[in-house]
Amino acid sequence: MTASRTISLRQLSISPEKLGFFRYGEVGGRMLLTNDAGEWHFLSKEDFATFLAGDLSADHAEYGALQAKSFLRDGLDIDDLASRIARKKHFVGVGPHLHIVVTTLRCNQSCRYCHASRTSMDRVDTDMSIETATQVVEQAMESTSPYINFEFQGGEPTINMPVLKHIVEYSRELNKELGKQLDHSLVTNMTWMTKENADWLMDNGILICTSLDGPEDVHNFNRLWKKEHNAFENVMKWMRYFNEGYIERGRDPQLWHVDALMTTTRKTIERYKEVIDLYVSLGIHSVHIRPLNPYGFAMGTWKAIGYTTEEYLDYYANCLDYIMELNKKGVEIVEGTSTSFLAKMLTPTDPNFVDIRSPCGAGTGQVAYNYDGKIFTCDEGRMVSAVGNDLFQIGSIGETTHEEVIQHPTVRAMAVASLNDSLPSCNTCWNKPYCGVCPLHTYQSTGEIFGQRPNSFKCKEHYTIASLLFERLANDPDGTHEKIFRKWTLTRPRETSTSCKV
């Protein structure tokens, strides 16, 4: 990978009066220009020098594209550029759309990498009550966002199925008057699933996501369960049940299927092709390559499952190469994190993925409600609270209004700390239009929400991913890479015969 954050311009002639607005860097042996509208363009180093000097003639092969993308002052339409930037920042001021509800802290698994504040199965005191759930729904539906997604997490959220059902049914009842686009999604380990619950979830159009870390031995190593049970076999059984059930209900299997997330441990790095092949064999069209959060582990645990930043980034590059290789053979599989970046690069809008946007979604795009009614900026903020630090708590159900939550000083601080327009190194980085900052991740790593961004794992991860994608676009003589990447950004809405809008 050949990407440079800074290039010295001392020996180059510059005519600022002829230039538009841009950032720049060297990627894939060429000079990459980007701007806040998400536009980008590659120039040879020779043409870049000519461009800076203002000597690029109007009949030059690159002139028209540079002009259309607002990289030249000639013909620059400021109002049009502002409109394009506003479209990219459409999420600002909309209000929280993702409402994470922790129905219980109880969990029947003991995953090696778990950071959640899980409790044992006999701790019924960590179940959310119907009364609290009712108040959560009422407050969440006050959001000014026209789209609301209740995402159920835990613990294992299906352990408290009555509350889950109540939230679905009550939010739909309220929505008859509000008329919002309403989704409900469940993040489940599948090991507490029953036929009754599965049928209800399918009949009610609940979006299902589970964890699948790879082949049987990898998954069972990462996601510990009772010795007499096989977590991998159980997940496979229920994934088949759901996917077959969708077909029986007349749902499009391209749209209606169980999604899966995988968490990378050292065992995954060694077996990445097998992991991707497993997803392909199951008809899962997206594999979301996710790293461990590099904090909170005992030294012995980290030695067993951890890796260096460089090891992870090399692994990610290998995964992307293999997925691209499969795509060229006609296999439909995408990499989840890359699709978020590609949507920013190749479409006029931002996908509003709350963890990769500026400002981040903490309190403004998402809110997390703990089982006891405590409200947090995000689910990670809830996990910080579990170890005795309530810095990211922004209210309590029944005590704090929706307006007080979104205007909380911590929400304001998180917005400032994640606004990469003003963060040192971020504000001049060519990747700024596509990147996002997670102050909470910085806090967990350094003890404060600002930190030194270029030294953080997330900065290195996002910069590497964007560089890998742009390298392939820079060296794409027949347009194959761009064609594949544009296909990754295509989405179709789900349609269901139930009363909900999903």
KAMO-V527454 format. One record per residue. RES is the residue in one small letter. SS is DSSP state (H for helix, E for strand, - for the rest). PSI is psi as a letter, one per 20 degrees, with the letter a starting at -180 (999 if undefined). Layout:
# KAMO-V527454
res	ss	psi
RES	SS	PSI
RES	SS	PSI
This chain:
# KAMO-V527454
res	ss	psi
m	-	p
t	-	n
a	E	p
s	E	p
r	-	h
t	-	q
i	-	p
s	-	p
l	-	j
r	-	h
q	-	j
l	-	q
s	-	p
i	-	p
s	-	n
p	H	h
e	H	i
k	H	i
l	E	q
g	-	b
f	-	p
f	-	r
r	E	r
y	E	r
g	E	r
e	E	p
v	E	p
g	-	k
g	-	j
r	E	r
m	E	p
l	E	p
l	E	p
t	E	q
n	-	r
d	-	i
a	-	i
g	-	j
e	-	q
w	E	q
h	E	q
f	E	p
l	E	q
s	-	r
k	H	h
e	H	g
d	H	h
f	H	g
a	H	g
t	H	g
f	H	g
l	H	h
a	H	i
g	-	j
d	-	j
l	-	o
s	-	q
a	-	h
d	-	j
h	-	q
a	-	h
e	-	i
y	H	g
g	H	g
a	H	g
l	H	h
q	H	g
a	H	h
k	-	j
s	-	k
f	-	i
l	E	q
r	-	h
d	-	o
g	-	j
l	-	p
d	-	n
i	H	h
d	H	g
d	H	g
l	H	g
a	H	h
s	H	g
r	H	h
i	H	g
a	H	h
r	H	h
k	H	h
k	-	k
h	-	h
f	-	i
v	-	p
g	-	j
v	-	h
g	-	q
p	-	p
h	-	h
l	E	o
h	E	o
i	E	p
v	E	p
v	E	o
t	-	h
t	E	q
l	-	i
r	E	q
c	-	q
n	-	j
q	-	r
s	E	m
c	E	q
r	-	h
y	-	j
c	-	p
h	-	i
a	-	q
s	-	m
r	-	q
t	E	r
s	-	r
m	-	i
d	-	j
r	-	m
v	H	i
d	H	i
t	H	j
d	E	q
m	-	q
s	-	r
i	H	h
e	H	g
t	H	g
a	H	g
t	H	g
q	H	h
v	H	g
v	H	g
e	H	h
q	H	g
a	H	h
m	-	i
e	-	i
s	-	q
t	-	i
s	-	p
p	-	i
y	E	p
i	E	p
n	E	o
f	E	o
e	E	p
f	E	p
q	E	r
g	-	b
g	-	a
e	-	o
p	H	h
t	H	i
i	H	h
n	H	m
m	H	h
p	H	h
v	H	g
l	H	g
k	H	g
h	H	g
i	H	g
v	H	g
e	H	g
y	H	h
s	H	h
r	H	h
e	H	g
l	H	h
n	H	i
k	H	h
e	H	h
l	H	h
g	-	k
k	-	r
q	E	p
l	E	p
d	E	q
h	E	p
s	E	q
l	E	p
v	E	o
t	E	q
n	-	i
m	-	i
t	-	i
w	-	j
m	-	q
t	-	r
k	H	g
e	H	g
n	H	g
a	H	g
d	H	g
w	H	g
l	H	g
m	H	g
d	H	h
n	-	j
g	-	k
i	-	p
l	E	p
i	E	p
c	E	p
t	E	a
s	E	p
l	-	o
d	-	i
g	-	a
p	-	r
e	H	g
d	H	h
v	H	g
h	H	g
n	H	h
f	H	g
n	H	g
r	E	n
l	E	q
w	-	r
k	-	q
k	-	h
e	-	i
h	-	q
n	-	o
a	H	g
f	H	g
e	H	h
n	H	g
v	H	g
m	H	g
k	H	g
w	H	h
m	H	g
r	H	g
y	H	g
f	H	g
n	H	h
e	H	h
g	H	h
y	H	g
i	H	g
e	H	h
r	-	j
g	-	j
r	-	q
d	-	o
p	-	i
q	-	h
l	-	h
w	-	o
h	-	r
v	-	p
d	E	q
a	E	q
l	E	q
m	E	q
t	E	p
t	-	p
t	-	r
r	H	h
k	H	h
t	H	g
i	H	h
e	H	i
r	-	k
y	H	h
k	H	h
e	H	h
v	H	g
i	H	g
d	H	h
l	H	g
y	H	g
v	H	g
s	H	h
l	-	j
g	-	j
i	-	p
h	-	i
s	E	p
v	E	o
h	-	o
i	E	o
r	E	p
p	-	r
l	-	q
n	-	o
p	-	l
y	-	r
g	-	i
f	-	q
a	-	q
m	H	g
g	H	h
t	H	g
w	H	h
k	H	h
a	H	h
i	H	i
g	-	a
y	-	r
t	-	r
t	H	g
e	H	g
e	H	g
y	H	g
l	H	h
d	H	g
y	H	g
y	H	g
a	H	g
n	H	g
c	H	g
l	H	g
d	H	g
y	H	g
i	H	h
m	H	g
e	H	g
l	H	g
n	H	h
k	H	h
k	-	j
g	-	j
v	-	p
e	-	n
i	-	p
v	E	r
e	E	p
g	H	g
t	H	g
s	H	h
t	H	h
s	H	g
f	H	g
l	H	h
a	H	h
k	H	h
m	H	h
l	H	i
t	-	r
p	-	i
t	-	r
d	-	p
p	-	i
n	-	k
f	-	o
v	-	h
d	-	i
i	-	m
r	-	r
s	-	o
p	-	r
c	-	r
g	-	j
a	E	o
g	-	i
t	-	h
g	-	h
q	E	q
v	E	q
a	E	p
y	E	o
n	-	r
y	-	h
d	-	j
g	-	i
k	E	q
i	E	p
f	E	r
t	-	h
c	-	r
d	H	h
e	H	h
g	H	h
r	H	g
m	H	h
v	H	h
s	H	h
a	-	h
v	-	j
g	-	j
n	-	o
d	-	k
l	-	h
f	-	j
q	E	p
i	E	j
g	E	a
s	E	p
i	-	p
g	-	i
e	-	h
t	-	p
t	-	r
h	H	g
e	H	h
e	H	h
v	H	g
i	H	i
q	-	j
h	-	q
p	H	h
t	H	h
v	H	g
r	H	g
a	H	h
m	H	h
a	H	g
v	H	g
a	H	i
s	-	j
l	-	n
n	-	i
d	-	h
s	-	j
l	-	p
p	-	p
s	-	h
c	-	g
n	-	i
t	-	j
c	-	p
w	-	h
n	-	i
k	-	g
p	-	i
y	-	i
c	-	r
g	-	q
v	-	p
c	-	n
p	H	h
l	H	h
h	H	g
t	H	g
y	H	g
q	H	h
s	H	h
t	H	i
g	-	j
e	-	q
i	-	i
f	-	f
g	-	a
q	-	n
r	H	g
p	H	i
n	H	i
s	-	q
f	H	g
k	H	h
c	H	g
k	H	h
e	H	g
h	H	h
y	H	g
t	H	g
i	H	g
a	H	h
s	H	g
l	H	g
l	H	g
f	H	h
e	H	g
r	H	h
l	H	h
a	H	h
n	-	m
d	-	m
p	-	h
d	-	j
g	-	j
t	H	g
h	H	g
e	H	h
k	H	g
i	H	g
f	H	h
r	H	h
k	H	h
w	H	h
t	-	i
l	-	p
t	-	q
r	-	p
p	-	q
r	-	q
e	-	q
t	-	q
s	-	i
t	-	r
s	-	i
c	-	q
k	-	o
v	-	999
